[in-house]
């Protein structure tokens, strides 16, 4: 191993050197008396040549090689002949003339092609996008051999390393916090873990290390960070996983400016590792302004289409739709899509956007106007007076070729949300989002609370975020909804990459927040008593942030999903096709954990009294209703009777027994034999699709 040379490191300096290589056969090409292979390890690929004229025995041995065979090769590095160089390889100017070959391990027929480098210029290559994702995840250990996926993970490592280096420069130390803790309300569902020792009690996997990192600040560990694994049982999207990694940071005796300044340096350095230079310093926008101008608390600032508020222009309008909205205290807001009149025809605006797209976003409709010859053109322009039309042209800064798209609704939240989604839809449809452009922004001054349907409030972020003032009444909902938080989110290109806040450091204020959230004193003592007690022992002012590592790396590398930058991700259903997790566990395990009947104070154990039908129902995960029991019990009894009949006919010489004549149903002999066509892959040669060693068919049940 000490003598090994890595494939991707070979270049002209190694000419005429004898080297030892180890790796996998990436691809092969047989030219009769010459055989070429690409040998791949995690540093890259090099071409190896076998010549029949040099060694007939070695050449014949090489002809047995197939993709993904793991081998050792020795040989001499030589220059490639002029005109045969491969520009797609970093080693494309050289090749290795093989002198020996050792097969370490063969590989079965592959479920999909792994090679991503063509052996000849212009040849087709494989990419992850060409393979069904669930198949890739089922054989993730093969998918991870792809150079592109390995490069993703290497870049992820280097980005995290850069963050660690900068935090070390600023005096932060890495401290691990528990993965088994208690369940606390943090905005998403917990994954819970039953305790065997403490019957009917449960741990929770952490949604974040929030309380522990605050306790570290109270402990005097003033500058903490952790590359933390976190768990949230929530619905998945391309940028979500049930378990994810975040860069968790907390510091004492600091304010928002310190945290934001530190994080800007970290993000700039991390993105630089991926070859991206971010503009800095990052601008700041208040939550109120973000909603008012883009309809989102994750504003994408790479393009214009900022909102234009026009409610006041229509105070005396005769347009009935606007009249009805204004009578209910509503809002009229629009965007000006500059110079896109040809791309947005009347048919597209009316029949596509107004009737389908905007209602699909939850809106009741859309009003549109186009500008031509200095005038507004639409099927509803006649309802607006000359003064209203002049005011619209002035407010929206209209020019010929512009298109106005306006949303009106009694709810400000609905108006801005729908128009925000419309803004993004139009920008992407018309190609208004510039490529390779980066617009980071801090979103600040969030509301501390959001209203709930039952008239109460819930935390916008989490209940440990410091309010902008402490003289609030926890029982006054109106007052609570006026509070701002000392929170800040970092957003790049419309994607939230992290969020944090200055924390509450006074136990009385923390208790008021819990009271505002509807927790009784008993609830506070039971769920957060340990934390409230800690705050009573001289807690310092402190704050922090958590950055989503998976999202950040995915954005920097431009992958379609964070699954492409995680070694072993779950799929869209939070399922692991590789390990088949989550899976059913045995009754014995459930019994040991006291989970067979958690509603009863008496421990329920698995006994022989459990019916066979109940067992079959459990194993098959098919429920059997009370009215179905008699019929199903009869079916099970008949199946048992048939089984007894089979057993009674068993002969010692028969390897298999059956209730009917067994002729032509089993192969002769008692030993299993693999058919030759199965061994060499011929059995599946004409299958339209293959999954492992089986014909792949369409899913019937998801």
C-alpha positions in Angstrom: 0.0 0.0 0.0 2.9 2.3 0.7 4.1 1.9 -2.9 0.6 2.6 -4.4 0.2 5.5 -6.8 -3.2 7.1 -7.0 -4.8 7.1 -10.5 -5.7 10.8 -10.7 -2.2 12.0 -9.7 -0.3 10.6 -12.6 1.1 13.1 -15.1 4.1 13.8 -17.3 6.5 13.8 -14.3 5.9 10.0 -14.0 7.0 9.2 -17.6 9.1 5.9 -17.6 8.3 5.2 -14.0 7.1 1.8 -12.9 4.1 2.2 -10.6 1.5 0.2 -8.7 -2.2 1.1 -9.1 -5.3 -0.2 -7.3 -8.9 0.6 -8.1 -12.0 -0.3 -10.1 -12.4 -0.9 -13.8 -14.4 2.1 -15.0 -14.7 1.1 -18.6 -13.0 -1.2 -21.2 -12.4 -1.2 -24.9 -11.1 -4.3 -26.8 -9.3 -3.6 -30.0 -8.2 -7.1 -30.8 -4.5 -7.2 -30.0 -4.9 -4.2 -27.7 -7.2 -3.8 -24.7 -7.7 -0.5 -22.9 -9.3 0.0 -19.6 -10.0 3.1 -17.5 -8.9 2.4 -14.0 -10.6 4.6 -11.3 -10.0 5.4 -7.7 -11.2 8.3 -5.7 -8.6 10.7 -7.1 -9.4 10.2 -10.7 -9.0 7.9 -13.8 -6.0 6.8 -15.8 -5.9 4.7 -19.0 -4.2 1.3 -18.8 -3.1 -0.6 -21.9 -2.7 -4.4 -22.3 -0.8 -5.7 -25.4 -1.0 -9.2 -26.6 2.5 -8.9 -28.2 4.0 -8.0 -24.8 2.4 -10.9 -22.8 -0.2 -13.2 -24.2 -1.0 -14.6 -20.7 -1.5 -11.1 -19.2 -3.5 -10.1 -22.3 -5.9 -13.1 -22.0 -6.2 -12.4 -18.2 -7.2 -8.8 -19.0 -10.0 -9.9 -21.4 -11.9 -11.3 -18.4 -12.1 -7.9 -16.8 -15.5 -6.2 -16.5 -16.8 -2.9 -15.2 -16.3 -2.4 -11.4 -13.9 -5.3 -11.0 -11.5 -4.4 -8.2 -7.9 -4.9 -9.3 -4.2 -4.2 -8.7 -2.0 -3.3 -11.7 1.7 -2.6 -12.1 3.0 -1.0 -15.2 5.1 1.8 -16.8 3.9 5.3 -17.5 4.3 6.4 -21.1 3.1 9.4 -23.2 0.1 8.8 -25.3 0.5 8.9 -29.1 -0.2 12.3 -30.6 -3.9 12.5 -31.5 -5.0 10.0 -28.9 -5.1 12.3 -25.9 -8.3 12.4 -23.8 -9.1 16.0 -22.7 -11.8 14.8 -20.4 -9.3 13.2 -18.1 -6.7 15.1 -16.0 -4.4 12.2 -16.9 -5.4 12.3 -20.5 -1.8 12.9 -21.8 -0.4 9.7 -20.4 -1.3 6.0 -20.1 0.1 3.0 -18.2 1.5 0.0 -20.1 0.4 -2.9 -17.8 3.0 -5.5 -16.7 0.9 -7.4 -14.1 -2.7 -7.8 -13.1 -4.2 -9.1 -9.9 -8.0 -9.5 -9.5 -8.9 -8.5 -6.0 -12.6 -9.0 -6.4 -15.0 -9.5 -9.3 -18.3 -7.6 -9.6 -21.8 -8.8 -10.5 -23.7 -7.4 -13.4 -24.3 -3.8 -12.6 -27.9 -2.4 -12.0 -26.8 0.8 -13.9 -23.8 2.2 -15.6 -21.4 4.0 -13.3 -18.7 5.3 -15.6 -19.0 9.1 -16.3 -15.9 9.5 -18.5 -15.9 8.5 -22.1 -12.9 6.5 -23.4 -13.1 8.3 -26.7 -14.0 11.9 -27.6 -17.7 12.3 -28.3 -18.8 8.9 -26.8 -21.9 8.8 -24.6 -21.4 8.8 -20.9 -23.6 8.1 -17.8 -24.8 10.7 -15.4 -26.8 10.3 -12.2 -29.8 12.1 -13.9 -30.0 9.1 -16.3 -30.8 6.6 -13.5 -34.0 6.5 -11.4 -33.2 8.0 -8.0 -34.7 5.1 -6.0 -32.5 2.7 -7.9 -29.5 4.9 -7.2 -30.3 5.0 -3.5 -30.9 1.2 -3.4 -27.4 0.7 -4.7 -26.0 3.8 -3.1 -22.6 2.1 -2.5 -22.3 1.9 -6.3 -23.7 5.3 -6.9 -21.1 6.8 -4.6 -18.4 5.4 -6.9 -19.4 8.0 -9.5 -16.7 10.8 -9.7 -19.4 13.5 -9.7 -21.0 12.3 -6.4 -17.6 11.8 -4.8 -16.6 15.3 -5.8 -19.8 16.6 -4.1 -18.8 14.9 -0.9 -15.2 16.1 -1.1 -16.3 19.7 -1.7 -18.7 19.4 1.2 -15.8 18.3 3.4 -13.6 21.2 2.3 -16.5 23.7 2.9 -17.0 22.4 6.4 -13.3 22.5 7.0 -13.1 26.2 6.0 -15.9 27.0 8.5 -14.1 25.1 11.2 -10.8 27.0 10.5 -12.5 30.4 10.6 -14.4 29.6 13.9 -11.1 28.4 15.4 -9.5 31.7 14.4 -12.2 33.5 16.3 -11.8 31.5 19.5 -14.8 29.1 19.1 -14.5 25.5 20.3 -16.4 22.5 19.1 -18.6 20.8 21.7 -20.9 17.9 21.2 -24.4 17.9 22.7 -26.7 15.0 23.4 -28.6 13.1 20.7 -31.0 11.6 23.2 -32.9 14.4 25.0 -36.4 15.3 26.0 -39.2 16.4 23.6 -39.7 20.1 23.5 -41.9 22.2 21.2 -39.7 23.6 18.4 -42.0 23.9 15.5 -41.8 20.4 13.9 -42.7 16.9 15.1 -40.1 15.0 17.1 -38.7 11.6 16.4 -39.2 9.8 19.7 -37.1 6.9 21.1 -38.6 4.6 23.8 -36.6 3.9 26.8 -36.3 0.3 28.0 -35.1 1.2 31.4 -37.7 3.9 32.1 -40.9 2.2 31.2 -43.5 4.3 29.2 -40.9 7.2 28.9 -39.4 8.5 25.7 -36.3 10.3 24.5 -36.5 12.6 21.5 -34.0 13.1 18.8 -33.0 16.8 18.7 -34.5 19.1 16.2 -31.6 21.3 17.1 -29.2 21.7 20.0 -31.0 24.9 21.0 -31.4 24.5 24.8 -28.0 22.8 25.3 -26.1 25.5 23.4 -27.8 28.1 25.6 -26.9 26.1 28.7 -23.3 26.2 27.4 -23.5 30.0 27.4 -24.8 30.0 30.9 -22.0 27.6 31.8 -19.4 30.1 30.7 -18.3 28.3 27.5 -18.6 31.6 25.7 -18.0 30.5 22.1 -19.4 27.2 21.0 -20.0 25.5 17.6 -20.9 22.1 16.4 -21.5 20.3 13.1 -24.7 18.9 14.5 -27.0 16.1 13.3 -30.6 17.1 13.7 -33.9 15.3 13.2 -37.4 16.6 12.2 -40.4 14.5 11.3 -41.8 16.7 8.6 -43.0 16.5 5.0 -40.1 16.3 2.6 -39.1 18.6 -0.3 -35.9 18.6 -2.4 -34.2 20.7 0.3 -35.4 18.7 3.3 -34.4 15.4 4.9 -35.7 13.8 8.1 -32.1 13.9 9.4 -29.8 16.8 8.3 -26.6 18.5 9.3 -26.3 22.1 10.5 -23.4 24.3 11.5 -24.6 25.4 15.0 -23.0 28.5 16.6 -23.6 30.3 19.8 -21.6 33.1 21.5 -22.0 35.1 24.8 -21.7 38.9 25.3 -22.5 39.6 21.6 -25.2 41.3 19.5 -26.7 40.8 16.1 -23.9 42.7 14.3 -21.3 40.3 15.7 -23.2 37.2 14.6 -24.0 38.6 11.1 -20.4 39.7 10.6 -19.0 36.4 11.6 -21.5 34.4 9.5 -20.8 36.5 6.4 -17.1 35.6 6.7 -17.9 31.9 7.1 -20.3 31.8 4.1 -18.0 33.7 1.9 -15.1 31.4 2.7 -17.3 28.2 2.3 -18.6 29.3 -1.1 -15.2 30.3 -2.3 -14.2 26.7 -1.8 -16.8 25.8 -4.4 -15.4 28.5 -6.8 -18.1 31.1 -6.0 -17.3 34.7 -5.0 -20.2 36.2 -3.1 -20.7 40.0 -3.1 -20.3 41.5 0.3 -21.1 43.0 2.8 -24.5 41.3 2.7 -27.4 43.8 2.6 -30.2 43.7 5.2 -34.0 43.9 4.6 -36.7 43.9 7.2 -39.3 41.1 7.2 -42.0 43.8 6.6 -40.2 45.2 3.5 -39.4 41.7 2.2 -43.1 40.8 2.3 -44.2 44.2 0.9 -41.8 44.1 -2.1 -41.4 40.3 -2.9 -44.2 38.5 -1.0 -41.7 36.2 0.7 -39.6 36.1 3.8 -37.0 34.4 1.6 -36.7 37.1 -1.1 -35.0 36.3 -4.4 -33.2 39.5 -5.3 -31.5 38.4 -8.5 -34.2 40.1 -10.6 -36.6 43.0 -10.3 -40.4 42.7 -10.4 -40.8 44.4 -7.1 -44.3 44.9 -5.8 -46.1 48.2 -6.6 -48.8 49.0 -4.0 -51.8 50.7 -5.7 -54.7 50.4 -3.2 -55.0 54.1 -2.9 -55.4 54.6 -6.6 -58.7 52.9 -6.7 -60.5 54.5 -3.8 -63.3 55.8 -6.0 -63.1 53.2 -8.8 -66.1 51.9 -10.7 -64.4 48.5 -11.3 -66.7 46.2 -9.2 -64.0 43.6 -8.3 -61.8 46.2 -6.8 -64.8 47.9 -5.2 -65.7 44.6 -3.4 -62.1 44.1 -2.2 -61.8 47.7 -0.9 -65.1 47.5 0.9 -63.6 44.6 2.9 -60.5 46.6 3.8 -58.4 44.7 1.1 -55.3 45.5 -0.9 -54.5 45.9 -4.5 -50.8 45.2 -5.5 -49.1 44.5 -8.8 -45.9 44.1 -10.7 -44.7 45.6 -13.9 -43.2 43.0 -16.2 -41.0 45.4 -18.3 -41.0 45.0 -22.1 -42.6 41.5 -22.1 -45.9 42.3 -24.0 -45.0 40.0 -26.9 -44.1 37.1 -24.6 -47.3 37.6 -22.6 -50.1 37.7 -25.1 -53.7 38.4 -24.2 -54.5 34.7 -24.5 -51.7 33.8 -22.0 -52.6 36.5 -19.6 -56.4 35.8 -19.6 -56.7 32.1 -20.2 -53.6 30.8 -18.5 -52.6 33.2 -15.7 -55.9 34.7 -14.7 -57.9 31.5 -14.9 -55.4 28.8 -13.9 -52.0 29.9 -12.6 -53.1 32.5 -10.1 -56.1 30.4 -8.8 -53.6 27.6 -8.4 -51.6 29.8 -6.0 -54.7 30.3 -3.9 -55.8 33.7 -5.5 -59.3 34.5 -6.7 -58.0 35.9 -9.9 -55.7 38.4 -11.6 -56.2 41.7 -13.3 -53.9 42.5 -16.2 -53.1 45.4 -18.5 -50.6 45.9 -21.4 -49.1 49.2 -22.4 -49.2 50.2 -26.1 -48.8 53.7 -27.6 -48.7 55.2 -24.2 -52.1 53.7 -23.2 -53.4 50.8 -21.2 -54.9 47.9 -23.1 -57.1 45.3 -21.5 -60.6 43.9 -21.5 -61.4 45.9 -18.3 -59.7 49.2 -19.1 -63.1 50.8 -19.8 -64.0 50.5 -16.1 -61.2 52.9 -15.1 -61.5 56.6 -15.5 -58.9 58.7 -17.4 -57.5 59.9 -14.1 -57.2 56.4 -12.8 -55.4 55.2 -16.0 -53.0 58.2 -15.8 -52.3 57.4 -12.1 -51.7 53.7 -13.0 -49.2 54.6 -15.8 -47.4 57.0 -13.4 -47.4 54.7 -10.4 -46.2 51.6 -12.3 -43.8 53.7 -14.5 -45.3 52.2 -17.6 -43.7 52.2 -21.0 -44.7 50.7 -24.3 -44.4 46.9 -24.2 -44.9 46.6 -20.4 -47.3 44.2 -18.8 -49.1 44.9 -15.5 -50.2 41.9 -13.4 -52.3 42.9 -10.4 -53.7 40.8 -7.5 -56.5 42.1 -5.2 -57.7 40.4 -2.1 -59.3 41.4 1.3 -56.3 39.7 3.0 -52.9 41.4 2.8 -51.2 38.1 3.6 -53.1 36.4 0.7 -52.4 39.2 -1.7 -48.7 39.3 -1.1 -48.3 35.5 -1.0 -50.1 34.9 -4.3 -48.3 37.8 -6.0 -45.0 36.6 -4.6 -45.5 33.2 -6.2 -46.7 34.8 -9.4 -43.5 37.0 -9.4 -41.3 33.9 -9.3 -43.4 32.0 -11.9 -43.1 34.9 -14.4 -39.4 35.4 -13.8 -38.5 31.8 -14.4 -40.9 31.5 -17.4 -39.4 34.5 -19.1 -35.8 33.8 -18.2 -35.5 36.9 -16.1 -33.4 35.2 -13.5 -29.7 35.7 -14.4 -27.5 32.6 -14.2 -24.4 32.4 -12.1 -25.6 35.4 -10.0 -25.6 35.4 -6.2 -27.6 37.8 -4.1 -27.3 37.1 -0.3 -29.4 39.1 2.1 -30.1 39.2 5.8 -33.8 39.3 6.6 -34.4 40.9 10.0 -37.1 42.2 12.4 -39.4 39.2 12.1 -42.6 39.2 14.1 -42.1 37.5 17.4 -45.4 35.7 17.2 -47.8 34.5 14.4 -51.6 34.3 15.1 -53.3 30.9 15.3 -56.8 29.9 14.2 -58.0 29.7 17.7 -57.2 33.3 18.6 -53.9 32.6 20.3 -50.3 33.0 19.1 -47.4 30.7 18.2 -43.6 31.5 17.9 -42.5 32.6 14.5 -39.1 31.0 15.1 -38.9 29.4 18.5 -39.8 30.4 22.1 -36.2 31.3 23.1 -36.0 34.3 20.7 -35.5 37.6 22.4 -38.3 40.2 21.8 -37.5 43.8 20.9 -39.0 44.9 24.2 -40.0 43.2 27.4 -42.8 45.4 28.6 -45.5 43.3 27.0 -48.6 41.7 28.4 -48.5 37.9 27.8 -52.3 37.8 27.9 -52.9 40.6 25.3 -52.9 38.9 21.9 -53.0 42.3 20.0 -49.9 43.5 21.9 -48.1 40.2 21.3 -48.7 40.4 17.6 -47.0 43.9 17.6 -43.8 42.5 19.0 -40.7 42.2 16.8 -38.0 39.6 17.4 -34.2 40.0 17.4 -34.0 37.3 14.8 -32.2 37.2 11.5 -32.3 34.8 8.6 -29.6 34.5 5.9 -31.1 34.1 2.4 -29.3 33.5 -0.9 -31.2 33.5 -4.2 -34.5 33.0 -2.5 -33.3 30.0 -0.4 -33.0 30.3 3.4 -29.7 28.8 4.4 -29.8 29.5 8.1 -31.4 31.5 10.8 -30.7 32.6 14.4 -31.4 35.2 17.0 -30.4 36.9 20.1 -31.8 34.7 22.9 -33.8 35.5 26.0 -31.4 35.7 29.0 -33.9 36.7 31.7 -36.0 34.0 33.3 -38.9 36.3 33.9 -39.1 37.3 30.2 -38.8 33.6 29.3 -41.7 32.7 31.6 -43.8 35.5 30.0 -43.1 34.1 26.5 -44.2 30.6 27.7 -47.4 32.1 29.2 -48.1 33.9 26.0 -47.9 30.6 24.2 -50.6 29.1 26.4 -48.4 27.0 28.7 -49.5 26.7 32.3 -47.1 27.1 35.2 -47.2 23.3 35.5 -46.4 22.9 31.8 -43.5 25.3 32.2 -42.1 23.5 35.2 -42.5 20.1 33.7 -41.1 20.9 30.2 -38.6 23.7 30.9 -38.1 23.8 34.6 -34.4 22.9 34.3 -33.8 25.7 31.7 -35.7 28.3 33.7 -33.6 27.4 36.8 -30.4 27.8 34.8 -31.4 31.3 33.6 -31.7 32.3 37.3 -28.0 31.8 37.8 -26.5 34.9 36.1 -27.1 34.1 32.4 -25.1 36.3 30.0 -26.6 38.0 27.0 -26.0 35.6 24.1 -27.1 34.7 20.6 -26.3 32.4 17.7 -27.4 30.9 14.4 -27.6 27.5 12.6 -26.6 27.1 9.0 -28.0 24.3 6.9 -24.9 22.5 5.6 -26.8 20.3 3.2 -28.6 23.2 1.6 -25.5 25.4 1.4 -23.4 22.7 -0.3 -26.3 21.8 -2.7 -26.7 25.5 -3.6 -22.9 26.0 -4.1 -22.7 22.9 -6.3 -25.9 23.5 -8.2 -27.4 20.1 -7.5 -31.1 19.5 -8.0 -31.5 18.1 -4.5 -29.7 18.0 -1.2 -29.8 14.2 -1.6 -26.9 14.6 -4.1 -24.6 16.0 -1.3 -25.5 13.5 1.4 -23.8 10.1 1.5 -26.8 8.0 2.5 -30.0 10.1 2.1 -33.6 9.0 2.4 -35.9 9.3 -0.6 -38.9 11.6 -1.0 -40.9 9.3 1.3 -38.3 9.4 4.1 -37.5 5.8 3.2 -34.0 4.3 2.7 -34.1 2.0 -0.3 -30.7 0.7 0.6 -31.3 -0.5 4.2 -35.2 -0.7 3.8 -35.6 1.6 6.9 -37.9 2.2 8.6 -38.8 -1.4 9.1 -41.1 -3.4 11.3 -39.7 -4.7 14.6 -40.6 -7.9 16.4 -43.3 -8.2 19.1 -40.5 -9.2 21.4 -38.7 -5.9 21.0 -42.0 -3.9 21.4 -42.7 -6.0 24.5 -39.3 -5.3 25.9 -39.9 -1.6 25.5 -43.4 -1.8 27.0 -45.0 -0.6 23.7 -47.5 -3.4 23.1 -50.2 -1.7 25.1 -49.1 1.8 26.1 -52.6 2.8 27.1 -52.8 0.2 29.9 -51.0 0.6 33.2 -50.4 -3.2 33.1 -47.5 -4.4 31.0 -48.8 -6.5 28.1 -46.6 -9.4 26.9 -46.7 -11.5 23.9 -48.5 -14.8 24.8 -49.7 -17.9 23.0 -53.3 -16.5 23.4 -52.6 -14.3 20.4 -54.6 -15.7 17.4 -52.9 -16.7 14.2 -55.1 -14.2 12.4 -53.8 -11.4 14.6 -50.2 -12.4 13.9 -50.9 -12.6 10.1 -52.6 -9.2 10.3 -49.6 -7.7 12.1 -47.0 -9.2 9.8 -48.8 -8.2 6.6 -49.7 -4.8 8.0 -53.3 -5.4 6.9 -56.0 -4.5 9.4 -58.9 -6.9 9.9 -62.2 -5.4 11.1 -64.5 -7.0 13.6 -67.0 -7.8 11.0 -64.4 -9.5 8.8 -63.0 -11.7 11.6 -65.4 -14.7 11.1 -64.7 -15.0 7.3 -61.0 -14.5 7.8 -60.8 -17.0 10.6 -62.5 -19.6 8.4 -60.0 -18.9 5.6 -57.0 -19.3 8.0 -58.5 -22.6 9.3 -58.9 -23.9 5.8 -55.2 -22.9 5.0 -54.1 -24.7 8.1 -56.1 -27.8 7.2 -54.4 -27.8 3.7 -51.0 -27.5 5.3 -51.7 -30.5 7.6 -52.7 -32.5 4.5 -49.4 -31.6 2.8 -47.4 -32.6 5.9 -49.2 -35.9 6.2 -48.1 -36.8 2.6 -44.5 -35.9 3.1 -41.9 -38.6 2.1 -38.4 -38.6 3.4 -37.0 -38.8 -0.1 -38.8 -35.8 -1.4 -37.0 -32.4 -1.0 -40.4 -30.7 -1.6 -43.9 -31.9 -0.8 -47.2 -30.7 -2.2 -50.9 -31.4 -1.9 -51.0 -32.3 -5.6 -48.8 -34.4 -7.8 -45.3 -32.9 -7.9 -44.4 -34.2 -11.3 -42.8 -31.5 -13.6 -42.8 -29.1 -10.7 -39.3 -29.5 -9.2 -35.9 -30.2 -10.8 -34.4 -33.5 -10.1 -32.0 -33.9 -7.1 -31.9 -32.3 -3.7 -29.3 -29.6 -4.3 -30.2 -26.1 -5.7 -28.6 -25.4 -9.1 -28.2 -22.0 -10.7 -29.3 -22.0 -14.3 -26.4 -21.0 -16.6 -28.4 -18.2 -18.1 -28.9 -16.7 -14.7 -25.2 -17.0 -13.9 -24.0 -15.1 -17.0 -26.8 -12.6 -17.1 -28.4 -14.1 -20.3 -31.7 -14.7 -18.5 -32.2 -10.9 -18.2 -30.5 -9.9 -21.4 -33.8 -8.8 -23.1 -35.5 -7.4 -20.1 -36.7 -3.8 -20.7 -35.4 -2.8 -17.3 -33.4 -4.5 -14.6 -33.4 -3.9 -10.8 -30.6 -6.0 -9.2 -31.1 -9.6 -10.4 -34.7 -9.2 -11.2 -36.9 -7.9 -14.0 -38.0 -4.3 -13.1 -41.7 -3.7 -13.4 -43.9 -0.7 -12.8 -44.9 0.0 -9.2 -48.3 -1.3 -8.3 -48.5 -0.2 -4.7 -46.5 2.8 -3.5 
